[in-house]
Amino acid sequence: MKKIVLTVIGMAALGLSACSKAPECNQEAITKKTQELTTAVQEAVTKNPAKATEWAAKVQGIATKYAGSTNQADACKAYDEIIAEVKKG
């Protein structure tokens, strides 16, 4: 189960690297969103381990959607989408 959580978080982190600065979404905000995502995935996988593969696919899709982005605002949007998907279950 821990491997699944790490895989989901890793895919999100790899796909959501961004370099420009936006006041509403900076590196500190992205760090907080990463922590929120980690917690959400851990809770979700604990409640329903059978859906872990589905969430991993959703995370990959969202990460791919924003992969070409060069700004942190898009990274924050992507994290928000992923977190919402995981919490939705």
C-alpha positions, 0 to 999 in steps of 0.5 A: 500500500505504501508503494502505491501512495509513493507512486501516486505522489511521485507521478504528481510531483514529476508532472507538476514541476514549474519554474515561474513565480505567481504571487498566489502560487509559489513554492511554499504553496506547492509544498503545502499542496504536496503535503495535502495530497500525500495525506489525502492519498494515504487516507483514501488508500487506507479506506479503499485500497482497491481504487488506488490504481484508478487514482494513480491513473487520474493523477497521471492524466492530470499531471500529463495535462499540466506537464508542459506548463512553465508556471506555478499557477498551473501546478497549483491548479493541477494539485487542486484537481488531483486532491479533489479527485482523491478526496472524491474517491 
